[in-house]
Amino acid sequence: MTTEPTEPTNTAGHEVRCSLIVLNFEQRELLLDCVRSMLAAIGPDDEIIVVDNGSSDGSADAVAETFPTEAYPAVRVLRLPVNRYIFSLNAGLEIARGRFVAFCNNDMVVEDNFVEQALTCFVDDDVFAACARVLDRNGVEQGTRTAGYWKHGLLFYEPLPHSETSTSCFFAVGGQSFYRRDLLNDIGSIDELLWPMYHEDIELSYRAWKNGYRIVYAPGSVCHHMGGHTSRKVFTATQLRSFVRQNELLMVWKDVTDRRMLVEHVLWLVPRLGTALLRWDTGTLIGFCNAIKRLPGALRARRTVRPLFRRSDRAVLELVSSSAIGD
């Protein structure tokens, strides 16, 4: 991997405002469409960083050839030798120069207002992230305005209807959200404890809420997302289910500190696993076994993040409930 110095200024000597970090693996044409749309959405002091996860389809070369540096100085390509899935975004974060950063999927096309409208949501110093409004290619809402709740010993989210005004939001969706770079560096970015994917954006957002920050919904920042193309090419349905189940557990073990909630979590493990056995739900069983293997790592991470927490779990859940956010 080759990186560049993270100078805070662009080629014109201006401070970089926002770095859009686009993650790619084997999606050459989708990636080119994505970058084209972003070029129409960025301002003169923004940049686009394409992080290529060792693609073999010529994706990185296609970006370099289609958007040469001489004509498109805002576009940079970071070539990684292997696929590190969603966590390669952290490599992009290391070389990002903007005051704000956006974690972006390659299979989306953004509208011209995508960047400007997201950044208008950072009006207060405690805003950690802003989540864009995401539509599928048919214009159907993908439900990125969310509430959070605790049930049967686990943290869950529910999509809320689109709101024309900005509201609080339980979590910033990992592929379509903006963050304050300084706060992201302060509390830590997406955690490889949750390798290889899923819930890493929820865990990061929950950690931010517990650190005293807020996540908001950016209704005017719009993108169109196809969704799921890369993960379905690499993993089976059972594997994908196991990742969800694994990371639901790891998130609790790392971040939940309320004793009553932890007791409830443990008590629900037995019926949850019993039901999985009766149904031969191999995804859930594999996910549990993999989570147990990572329990020592979760406990180490817990000791690191706990001193930074400024809110209790129950205080966070009150703030991110559907009644508090407004449905």
Secondary structure as UniProt FT lines:
FT   TURN            11..12
FT   STRAND          18..24
FT   HELIX           28..41
FT   TURN            44..45
FT   STRAND          46..53
FT   HELIX           59..66
FT   TURN            69..71
FT   TURN            73..74
FT   STRAND          75..80
FT   HELIX           85..88
FT   HELIX           89..95
FT   STRAND          100..105
FT   STRAND          108..110
FT   TURN            112..113
FT   HELIX           114..119
FT   TURN            120..121
FT   TURN            125..126
FT   STRAND          127..135
FT   TURN            137..138
FT   STRAND          146..151
FT   TURN            152..153
FT   STRAND          154..159
FT   TURN            174..175
FT   STRAND          176..180
FT   HELIX           181..187
FT   HELIX           192..194
FT   HELIX           200..210
FT   TURN            211..212
FT   STRAND          214..225
FT   HELIX           229..234
FT   HELIX           237..255
FT   HELIX           259..278
FT   TURN            279..280
FT   HELIX           282..293
FT   HELIX           295..305
FT   HELIX           306..308
FT   HELIX           313..319
FT   HELIX           322..325
//
